[in-house]
């Protein structure tokens, strides 16, 4: 039995499934922040949201492919599980890190947009 192929197949299946799930959650829930940041411009918010998801996929799938190779000996089912837990654990940590980076960026952008909105309200011309 070729344990390398089993390990690779499970690793890719689980990693891609988790990446797709996280991307969908970020896409659906990030839209609210982006619409607020872009002052209700839903077309711009949706475009930026799609671009963020594409970047998210590229970074994560790129890392998955780079981390695919296993140089150690995989001689039994126990080693398959150990290698998978290590590789999938790294992917999950990276996804979590990217999630928090995205949140940080969204909050900074939102705070900047709110400050700009307050300044615009404060210094808007008087209506006659």
DSSP file (Angstrom, degrees, kcal/mol; ACC not computed):
  #  RESIDUE AA STRUCTURE BP1 BP2  ACC     N-H-->O    O-->H-N    N-H-->O    O-->H-N    TCO  KAPPA ALPHA  PHI   PSI    X-CA   Y-CA   Z-CA
    1    1 A X              0   0    0      0, 0.0     2,-1.1     0, 0.0     3,-0.1   0.000 360.0 360.0 360.0 135.0    0.0    0.0    0.0
    2    2 A X     >  -     0   0    0      1,-0.2     4,-1.3     2,-0.1     3,-0.3  -0.761 360.0-178.4 -92.4  98.4    1.3    3.4   -0.9
    3    3 A X  H  > S+     0   0    0     -2,-1.1     4,-2.5    71,-0.4     5,-0.2   0.752  76.6  65.7 -69.6 -24.4    0.8    5.5    2.2
    4    4 A X  H  > S+     0   0    0      2,-0.2     4,-2.8    70,-0.2    -1,-0.2   0.938 102.1  46.9 -62.8 -45.9    2.2    8.7    0.5
    5    5 A X  H  > S+     0   0    0     -3,-0.3     4,-2.6     2,-0.2    -1,-0.2   0.903 113.0  49.3 -64.0 -41.2   -0.7    8.8   -2.0
    6    6 A X  H  X S+     0   0    0     -4,-1.3     4,-2.5     2,-0.2     5,-0.3   0.928 112.7  48.0 -62.2 -45.1   -3.2    8.3    0.8
    7    7 A X  H  X S+     0   0    0     -4,-2.5     4,-2.6     1,-0.2    -2,-0.2   0.935 113.5  46.7 -61.8 -47.6   -1.5   11.0    2.9
    8    8 A X  H  X S+     0   0    0     -4,-2.8     4,-2.7     2,-0.2     5,-0.3   0.914 112.5  50.0 -61.3 -44.2   -1.4   13.5   -0.1
    9    9 A X  H  X S+     0   0    0     -4,-2.6     4,-2.4    -5,-0.2    -2,-0.2   0.933 114.5  42.9 -63.5 -46.9   -5.1   12.8   -1.0
   10   10 A X  H  X S+     0   0    0     -4,-2.5     4,-2.6     2,-0.2     5,-0.3   0.912 114.1  52.4 -65.5 -41.9   -6.4   13.3    2.5
   11   11 A X  H  X S+     0   0    0     -4,-2.6     4,-2.5    -5,-0.3     5,-0.3   0.943 113.6  42.0 -59.8 -49.7   -4.2   16.4    3.1
   12   12 A X  H  X S+     0   0    0     -4,-2.7     4,-2.5    -5,-0.2     5,-0.3   0.911 115.0  50.6 -66.1 -41.9   -5.4   18.1   -0.1
   13   13 A X  H  X S+     0   0    0     -4,-2.4     4,-2.1    -5,-0.3    -2,-0.2   0.946 116.6  39.2 -62.5 -48.8   -9.1   17.1    0.4
   14   14 A X  H  X S+     0   0    0     -4,-2.6     4,-2.6     2,-0.2     5,-0.2   0.924 117.5  49.0 -69.1 -44.1   -9.2   18.4    4.0
   15   15 A X  H  X S+     0   0    0     -4,-2.5     4,-2.3    -5,-0.3    -2,-0.2   0.913 113.8  45.2 -64.0 -43.5   -7.1   21.5    3.3
   16   16 A X  H  X S+     0   0    0     -4,-2.5     4,-2.5    -5,-0.3    -1,-0.2   0.902 113.2  51.0 -67.8 -40.0   -9.0   22.6    0.3
   17   17 A X  H  X S+     0   0    0     -4,-2.1     4,-2.3    -5,-0.3    -2,-0.2   0.928 112.6  45.5 -62.9 -44.7  -12.4   21.9    2.0
   18   18 A X  H  X S+     0   0    0     -4,-2.6     4,-2.7     2,-0.2     5,-0.2   0.903 112.7  51.3 -66.0 -40.7  -11.4   24.0    5.0
   19   19 A X  H  X S+     0   0    0     -4,-2.3     4,-2.5    -5,-0.2    -2,-0.2   0.919 111.0  47.6 -62.5 -43.9  -10.0   26.8    2.8
   20   20 A X  H  X S+     0   0    0     -4,-2.5     4,-2.2     2,-0.2    -2,-0.2   0.915 112.6  49.4 -63.7 -42.6  -13.3   26.9    0.8
   21   21 A X  H  X S+     0   0    0     -4,-2.3     4,-2.1     2,-0.2    -2,-0.2   0.940 113.1  45.6 -62.5 -47.5  -15.4   27.0    3.9
   22   22 A X  H  X S+     0   0    0     -4,-2.7     4,-2.8     1,-0.2     5,-0.2   0.904 111.7  52.6 -64.0 -40.8  -13.3   29.8    5.5
   23   23 A X  H  X S+     0   0    0     -4,-2.5     4,-2.7    -5,-0.2    -1,-0.2   0.905 109.3  49.4 -61.9 -41.2  -13.3   31.8    2.3
   24   24 A X  H  X S+     0   0    0     -4,-2.2     4,-2.6     2,-0.2     5,-0.2   0.910 111.9  48.2 -65.1 -41.4  -17.1   31.5    2.1
   25   25 A X  H  X S+     0   0    0     -4,-2.1     4,-2.4     2,-0.2     5,-0.3   0.936 114.5  45.8 -63.7 -45.8  -17.6   32.7    5.7
   26   26 A X  H  X S+     0   0    0     -4,-2.8     4,-2.5     1,-0.2    -2,-0.2   0.905 113.2  50.5 -63.5 -41.1  -15.2   35.6    5.2
   27   27 A X  H  X S+     0   0    0     -4,-2.7     4,-0.9    -5,-0.2    -2,-0.2   0.939 114.8  42.1 -63.0 -47.9  -16.9   36.5    1.9
   28   28 A X  H  < S+     0   0    0     -4,-2.6     4,-0.4     1,-0.2    -2,-0.2   0.902 123.8  35.6 -68.4 -41.6  -20.4   36.5    3.3
   29   29 A X  H  X S+     0   0    0     -4,-2.4     4,-0.6    -5,-0.2     3,-0.4   0.749 111.0  60.1 -87.6 -23.8  -19.6   38.3    6.6
   30   30 A X  H  X S+     0   0    0     -4,-2.5     4,-2.2    -5,-0.3    -1,-0.2   0.729  88.4  74.9 -74.3 -21.2  -16.9   40.6    5.3
   31   31 A X  H  X S+     0   0    0     -4,-0.9     4,-2.8     1,-0.2     5,-0.2   0.885  89.8  56.8 -58.6 -41.0  -19.3   42.3    2.9
   32   32 A X  H  > S+     0   0    0     -3,-0.4     4,-1.8    -4,-0.4    -1,-0.2   0.918 109.0  45.9 -58.8 -45.4  -21.0   44.2    5.7
   33   33 A X  H  X S+     0   0    0     -4,-0.6     4,-2.8     1,-0.2    -1,-0.2   0.923 113.4  49.3 -63.2 -44.3  -17.7   45.8    6.8
   34   34 A X  H  X S+     0   0    0     -4,-2.2     4,-2.4     1,-0.2    -2,-0.2   0.891 108.2  52.3 -67.0 -38.8  -16.8   46.7    3.2
   35   35 A X  H  <>S+     0   0    0     -4,-2.8     5,-3.4     1,-0.2     6,-0.4   0.915 113.3  45.8 -61.7 -41.1  -20.2   48.2    2.4
   36   36 A X  H ><5S+     0   0    0     -4,-1.8     3,-1.5    -5,-0.2    -2,-0.2   0.916 111.8  51.1 -66.3 -43.2  -19.8   50.4    5.5
   37   37 A X  H 3<5S+     0   0    0     -4,-2.8    -2,-0.2     1,-0.3    -1,-0.2   0.881 111.9  47.3 -61.7 -38.8  -16.1   51.3    4.7
   38   38 A X  T ><5S-     0   0    0     -4,-2.4     3,-1.8    -5,-0.2    -1,-0.3   0.022 118.3-109.5 -96.3  27.8  -17.1   52.3    1.2
   39   39 A X  T < 5S-     0   0    0     -3,-1.5    -3,-0.2     1,-0.3    -2,-0.1   0.830  78.0 -46.8  53.0  42.2  -20.1   54.5    2.4
   40   40 A X  T 3 <S+     0   0    0     -5,-3.4     2,-1.7     1,-0.2    -1,-0.3   0.495  93.5 143.2  83.5   3.1  -22.8   52.1    1.0
   41   41 A X    <>  +     0   0    0     -3,-1.8     4,-2.4    -6,-0.4    -1,-0.2  -0.598  23.5 178.5 -77.0  89.2  -21.2   51.7   -2.4
   42   42 A X  H  > S+     0   0    0     -2,-1.7     4,-2.8     1,-0.2     5,-0.2   0.829  73.4  57.6 -67.5 -32.7  -22.2   48.0   -2.7
   43   43 A X  H  > S+     0   0    0      2,-0.2     4,-1.9     1,-0.2    -1,-0.2   0.939 111.6  41.5 -64.0 -45.3  -20.8   47.6   -6.2
   44   44 A X  H  > S+     0   0    0      2,-0.2     4,-2.6     1,-0.2     5,-0.2   0.914 115.1  51.6 -66.4 -42.9  -17.3   48.6   -5.0
   45   45 A X  H  X S+     0   0    0     -4,-2.4     4,-2.4     1,-0.2    -2,-0.2   0.912 110.5  48.0 -61.0 -43.5  -17.6   46.6   -1.8
   46   46 A X  H  X S+     0   0    0     -4,-2.8     4,-2.3     2,-0.2    -1,-0.2   0.890 111.6  50.3 -66.2 -38.5  -18.6   43.5   -3.7
   47   47 A X  H  X S+     0   0    0     -4,-1.9     4,-2.2    -5,-0.2    -2,-0.2   0.940 113.0  45.2 -63.5 -47.1  -15.7   43.9   -6.1
   48   48 A X  H  X S+     0   0    0     -4,-2.6     4,-2.5     1,-0.2    -2,-0.2   0.897 111.4  54.1 -63.6 -39.7  -13.2   44.4   -3.3
   49   49 A X  H  X S+     0   0    0     -4,-2.4     4,-2.0    -5,-0.2    -1,-0.2   0.913 109.2  47.6 -61.0 -43.8  -14.7   41.4   -1.4
   50   50 A X  H  X S+     0   0    0     -4,-2.3     4,-2.3     1,-0.2    -1,-0.2   0.899 111.3  50.7 -65.0 -40.5  -14.3   39.2   -4.5
   51   51 A X  H  X S+     0   0    0     -4,-2.2     4,-2.3     1,-0.2    -2,-0.2   0.891 108.9  51.8 -64.7 -38.7  -10.7   40.3   -5.0
   52   52 A X  H  X S+     0   0    0     -4,-2.5     4,-2.3     2,-0.2    -1,-0.2   0.898 109.6  49.6 -62.9 -40.4   -9.9   39.6   -1.3
   53   53 A X  H  X S+     0   0    0     -4,-2.0     4,-2.6     2,-0.2    -2,-0.2   0.906 109.4  51.3 -66.4 -41.0  -11.3   36.1   -1.7
   54   54 A X  H  X S+     0   0    0     -4,-2.3     4,-2.6     1,-0.2    -2,-0.2   0.935 112.0  47.0 -61.2 -45.2   -9.3   35.4   -4.8
   55   55 A X  H  X S+     0   0    0     -4,-2.3     4,-2.5     2,-0.2     5,-0.2   0.894 110.3  53.4 -61.0 -40.2   -6.1   36.6   -2.9
   56   56 A X  H  X S+     0   0    0     -4,-2.3     4,-2.3     2,-0.2     5,-0.3   0.924 110.9  46.1 -59.9 -46.8   -7.1   34.4    0.0
   57   57 A X  H  X S+     0   0    0     -4,-2.6     4,-2.9     1,-0.2     5,-0.5   0.927 112.0  51.2 -62.5 -45.4   -7.4   31.3   -2.3
   58   58 A X  H  X S+     0   0    0     -4,-2.6     4,-1.9     1,-0.2    -2,-0.2   0.924 113.0  44.3 -60.7 -45.8   -4.1   32.0   -4.0
   59   59 A X  H  X S+     0   0    0     -4,-2.5     4,-2.1     2,-0.2    -1,-0.2   0.941 118.9  41.9 -65.0 -47.4   -2.1   32.4   -0.8
   60   60 A X  H  X S+     0   0    0     -4,-2.3     4,-2.4    -5,-0.2    -2,-0.2   0.918 117.3  44.0 -72.0 -43.2   -3.6   29.4    0.9
   61   61 A X  H  X S+     0   0    0     -4,-2.9     4,-2.3    -5,-0.3    -1,-0.2   0.881 112.7  54.7 -69.7 -35.0   -3.7   27.0   -2.0
   62   62 A X  H  X S+     0   0    0     -4,-1.9     4,-2.1    -5,-0.5    -2,-0.2   0.926 110.5  45.5 -60.0 -44.4   -0.1   28.1   -2.9
   63   63 A X  H  X S+     0   0    0     -4,-2.1     4,-2.4     2,-0.2    -2,-0.2   0.909 110.1  54.8 -65.8 -40.5    1.0   27.3    0.6
   64   64 A X  H  < S+     0   0    0     -4,-2.4     4,-0.4     1,-0.2    -2,-0.2   0.917 109.3  47.3 -57.9 -43.8   -0.8   23.9    0.5
   65   65 A X  H >< S+     0   0    0     -4,-2.3     3,-0.9     1,-0.2     4,-0.5   0.907 112.5  49.1 -66.4 -41.4    1.0   22.9   -2.7
   66   66 A X  H 3< S+     0   0    0     -4,-2.1     3,-0.4     1,-0.2    -1,-0.2   0.861 113.8  46.4 -64.9 -34.6    4.4   24.0   -1.3
   67   67 A X  T 3< S+     0   0    0     -4,-2.4    -1,-0.2     1,-0.2    -2,-0.2   0.414  89.2  91.1 -88.2   2.5    3.8   22.0    1.9
   68   68 A X    <   +     0   0    0     -3,-0.9    -1,-0.2    -4,-0.4    -2,-0.1   0.908  61.7  92.3 -65.6 -43.5    2.5   18.9    0.1
   69   69 A X        -     0   0    0     -4,-0.5     2,-0.5    -3,-0.4    -3,-0.0  -0.244  57.0-164.7 -61.0 134.1    5.9   17.1   -0.2
   70   70 A X        -     0   0    0      1,-0.1     4,-0.1     2,-0.1    -1,-0.1  -0.983  11.6-179.4-120.9 121.5    6.7   14.7    2.5
   71   71 A X        +     0   0    0     -2,-0.5    -1,-0.1     2,-0.1     3,-0.1   0.641  55.8  88.4 -95.7 -16.6   10.3   13.6    2.8
   72   72 A X  S    S-     0   0    0      1,-0.1     2,-0.5     2,-0.0    -2,-0.1  -0.176  89.8 -88.7 -76.5 174.8   10.0   11.3    5.8
   73   73 A X        -     0   0    0      1,-0.0     2,-0.7     2,-0.0    -1,-0.1  -0.728  32.6-166.0 -86.3 126.5    9.1    7.7    5.7
   74   74 A X        +     0   0    0     -2,-0.5   -71,-0.4     1,-0.1   -70,-0.2  -0.863  26.2 152.4-112.9  94.9    5.4    6.9    5.8
   75   75 A X        +     0   0    0     -2,-0.7     2,-0.3   -72,-0.1    -1,-0.1   0.570  57.0  14.2-104.7 -10.9    5.3    3.2    6.6
   76   76 A X  S  > S-     0   0    0      1,-0.1     4,-1.7   -73,-0.0     3,-0.2  -0.942  82.1 -90.8-155.8 176.3    2.0    2.7    8.4
   77   77 A X  H  > S+     0   0    0     -2,-0.3     4,-2.3     1,-0.2     5,-0.2   0.832 117.9  60.0 -64.6 -34.3   -1.3    4.2    9.3
   78   78 A X  H  > S+     0   0    0      1,-0.2     4,-2.2     2,-0.2    -1,-0.2   0.923 106.3  46.6 -60.8 -44.2   -0.1    5.8   12.5
   79   79 A X  H  > S+     0   0    0     -3,-0.2     4,-2.9     2,-0.2     5,-0.3   0.867 108.6  56.7 -67.2 -35.8    2.5    7.9   10.5
   80   80 A X  H  X S+     0   0    0     -4,-1.7     4,-2.6     1,-0.2    -2,-0.2   0.950 109.8  44.9 -57.4 -49.2   -0.2    8.8    8.0
   81   81 A X  H  X S+     0   0    0     -4,-2.3     4,-2.6     1,-0.2    -2,-0.2   0.897 114.1  49.2 -63.4 -41.6   -2.3   10.3   10.9
   82   82 A X  H  X S+     0   0    0     -4,-2.2     4,-1.9     2,-0.2    -1,-0.2   0.919 113.1  45.8 -65.6 -43.9    0.7   12.0   12.4
   83   83 A X  H  X S+     0   0    0     -4,-2.9     4,-2.7     1,-0.2     5,-0.2   0.923 114.3  49.3 -64.9 -43.7    1.8   13.6    9.2
   84   84 A X  H  X S+     0   0    0     -4,-2.6     4,-3.0    -5,-0.3     5,-0.4   0.912 109.1  51.6 -62.0 -42.8   -1.8   14.7    8.4
   85   85 A X  H  X S+     0   0    0     -4,-2.6     4,-1.8     1,-0.2    -1,-0.2   0.899 113.1  45.7 -63.2 -38.6   -2.3   16.2   11.8
   86   86 A X  H  X S+     0   0    0     -4,-1.9     4,-1.9     2,-0.2    -2,-0.2   0.950 117.4  42.0 -67.4 -49.3    0.9   18.2   11.4
   87   87 A X  H  X S+     0   0    0     -4,-2.7     4,-1.9     2,-0.2    -2,-0.2   0.925 118.6  43.7 -67.0 -45.5    0.2   19.4    7.9
   88   88 A X  H  X S+     0   0    0     -4,-3.0     4,-2.6    -5,-0.2    -1,-0.2   0.874 110.8  56.5 -69.1 -36.5   -3.5   20.1    8.4
   89   89 A X  H  X S+     0   0    0     -4,-1.8     4,-2.3    -5,-0.4    -1,-0.2   0.905 106.9  49.4 -59.5 -41.7   -2.7   21.8   11.7
   90   90 A X  H  X S+     0   0    0     -4,-1.9     4,-2.3     2,-0.2    -2,-0.2   0.913 110.6  50.1 -63.7 -42.2   -0.4   24.2   10.0
   91   91 A X  H  X S+     0   0    0     -4,-1.9     4,-2.8     1,-0.2    -2,-0.2   0.928 110.8  49.3 -61.5 -44.7   -3.0   25.0    7.3
   92   92 A X  H  X S+     0   0    0     -4,-2.6     4,-2.5     1,-0.2    -1,-0.2   0.899 110.9  50.0 -64.0 -40.2   -5.6   25.7   10.0
   93   93 A X  H  X S+     0   0    0     -4,-2.3     4,-2.5     2,-0.2    -1,-0.2   0.903 111.4  48.6 -64.2 -40.2   -3.2   28.0   11.9
   94   94 A X  H  X S+     0   0    0     -4,-2.3     4,-2.8     2,-0.2     5,-0.2   0.923 111.4  49.7 -65.3 -44.1   -2.4   29.9    8.7
   95   95 A X  H  X S+     0   0    0     -4,-2.8     4,-2.1     2,-0.2    -2,-0.2   0.914 111.9  48.7 -61.0 -42.0   -6.1   30.3    7.9
   96   96 A X  H  X S+     0   0    0     -4,-2.5     4,-2.2     2,-0.2    -2,-0.2   0.911 111.5  49.7 -63.5 -42.3   -6.7   31.5   11.4
   97   97 A X  H  X S+     0   0    0     -4,-2.5     4,-2.1     1,-0.2    -2,-0.2   0.911 111.2  48.3 -62.5 -42.8   -3.8   34.0   11.1
   98   98 A X  H  X S+     0   0    0     -4,-2.8     4,-2.6     1,-0.2    -1,-0.2   0.862 108.5  55.8 -66.3 -34.1   -5.1   35.3    7.8
   99   99 A X  H  X S+     0   0    0     -4,-2.1     4,-2.5    -5,-0.2    -2,-0.2   0.937 109.8  44.7 -61.9 -46.4   -8.6   35.6    9.3
  100  100 A X  H  X S+     0   0    0     -4,-2.2     4,-2.5     2,-0.2    -2,-0.2   0.851 111.6  53.0 -69.0 -33.2   -7.2   37.8   12.1
  101  101 A X  H  X S+     0   0    0     -4,-2.1     4,-2.5     2,-0.2    -1,-0.2   0.936 110.0  48.7 -64.4 -44.8   -5.1   39.8    9.6
  102  102 A X  H  X S+     0   0    0     -4,-2.6     4,-2.9     1,-0.2    -2,-0.2   0.926 111.2  50.0 -59.3 -45.0   -8.3   40.4    7.5
  103  103 A X  H  X S+     0   0    0     -4,-2.5     4,-2.7     1,-0.2     5,-0.2   0.924 110.3  50.3 -60.3 -43.9  -10.2   41.5   10.6
  104  104 A X  H  X S+     0   0    0     -4,-2.5     4,-2.2     2,-0.2    -1,-0.2   0.913 112.0  47.2 -60.2 -43.4   -7.5   43.9   11.5
  105  105 A X  H  X S+     0   0    0     -4,-2.5     4,-2.8     2,-0.2     5,-0.2   0.927 112.1  50.3 -64.0 -45.1   -7.4   45.4    8.1
  106  106 A X  H  X S+     0   0    0     -4,-2.9     4,-2.7     1,-0.2    -2,-0.2   0.921 111.6  47.7 -59.5 -44.7  -11.2   45.7    8.0
  107  107 A X  H  X S+     0   0    0     -4,-2.7     4,-2.7     2,-0.2    -1,-0.2   0.894 112.4  48.8 -67.0 -38.8  -11.3   47.4   11.4
  108  108 A X  H  X S+     0   0    0     -4,-2.2     4,-2.4    -5,-0.2    -1,-0.2   0.933 113.9  46.3 -64.0 -44.6   -8.5   49.9   10.4
  109  109 A X  H  X S+     0   0    0     -4,-2.8     4,-2.4     2,-0.2    -2,-0.2   0.903 113.5  49.5 -63.6 -40.1  -10.3   50.7    7.2
  110  110 A X  H  X S+     0   0    0     -4,-2.7     4,-2.5    -5,-0.2    -2,-0.2   0.917 111.0  48.6 -66.2 -43.3  -13.6   51.1    9.0
  111  111 A X  H  X S+     0   0    0     -4,-2.7     4,-2.4     2,-0.2    -2,-0.2   0.910 112.5  49.0 -62.5 -41.7  -12.1   53.4   11.6
  112  112 A X  H  X S+     0   0    0     -4,-2.4     4,-2.3     1,-0.2    -2,-0.2   0.910 112.0  48.6 -63.9 -42.0  -10.5   55.5    8.9
  113  113 A X  H  X S+     0   0    0     -4,-2.4     4,-2.2     2,-0.2    -2,-0.2   0.892 111.2  50.3 -65.6 -39.0  -13.7   55.7    7.0
  114  114 A X  H  X S+     0   0    0     -4,-2.5     4,-2.2     2,-0.2    -2,-0.2   0.894 110.4  49.5 -66.6 -39.8  -15.6   56.7   10.2
  115  115 A X  H  X S+     0   0    0     -4,-2.4     4,-2.4     2,-0.2    -2,-0.2   0.916 111.8  48.8 -64.2 -41.7  -13.1   59.4   11.0
  116  116 A X  H  X S+     0   0    0     -4,-2.3     4,-2.4     1,-0.2    -2,-0.2   0.894 110.0  51.9 -64.3 -38.4  -13.4   60.7    7.4
  117  117 A X  H  X S+     0   0    0     -4,-2.2     4,-2.2     2,-0.2    -2,-0.2   0.906 109.7  49.2 -64.7 -41.4  -17.2   60.7    7.7
  118  118 A X  H  X S+     0   0    0     -4,-2.2     4,-2.5     2,-0.2    -2,-0.2   0.918 111.8  48.8 -64.1 -43.5  -17.0   62.7   10.9
  119  119 A X  H  X S+     0   0    0     -4,-2.4     4,-2.1     1,-0.2    -2,-0.2   0.902 110.5  50.8 -63.4 -40.3  -14.7   65.2    9.4
  120  120 A X  H  < S+     0   0    0     -4,-2.4     4,-0.3     1,-0.2    -1,-0.2   0.900 112.3  47.0 -64.5 -39.5  -16.9   65.5    6.3
  121  121 A X  H >< S+     0   0    0     -4,-2.2     3,-0.7     1,-0.2    -2,-0.2   0.899 112.4  50.1 -67.4 -40.3  -20.0   66.1    8.6
  122  122 A X  H 3< S+     0   0    0     -4,-2.5    -2,-0.2     1,-0.2    -1,-0.2   0.868 120.1  33.9 -66.6 -37.8  -18.1   68.7   10.7
  123  123 A X  T 3< S+     0   0    0     -4,-2.1    -1,-0.2    -5,-0.2    -2,-0.2   0.112  82.6 130.9-110.5  21.1  -16.9   70.7    7.8
  124  124 A X    <   -     0   0    0     -3,-0.7     3,-0.1    -4,-0.3    -3,-0.0  -0.469  66.6 -97.4 -73.0 149.4  -19.7   70.4    5.3
  125  125 A X        -     0   0    0     -2,-0.1     2,-0.2     1,-0.1    -1,-0.1  -0.278  40.6-102.9 -67.2 151.0  -20.9   73.7    3.8
  126  126 A X        -     0   0    0     -3,-0.1     2,-0.3     1,-0.1    -1,-0.1  -0.523  31.8-126.3 -72.6 136.9  -23.9   75.4    5.3
  127  127 A X              0   0    0     -2,-0.2    -1,-0.1     1,-0.1    -3,-0.0  -0.665 360.0 360.0 -81.5 139.4  -27.1   75.1    3.3
  128  128 A X              0   0    0     -2,-0.3    -1,-0.1     0, 0.0    -2,-0.0   0.435 360.0 360.0 -99.0 360.0  -28.7   78.4    2.5
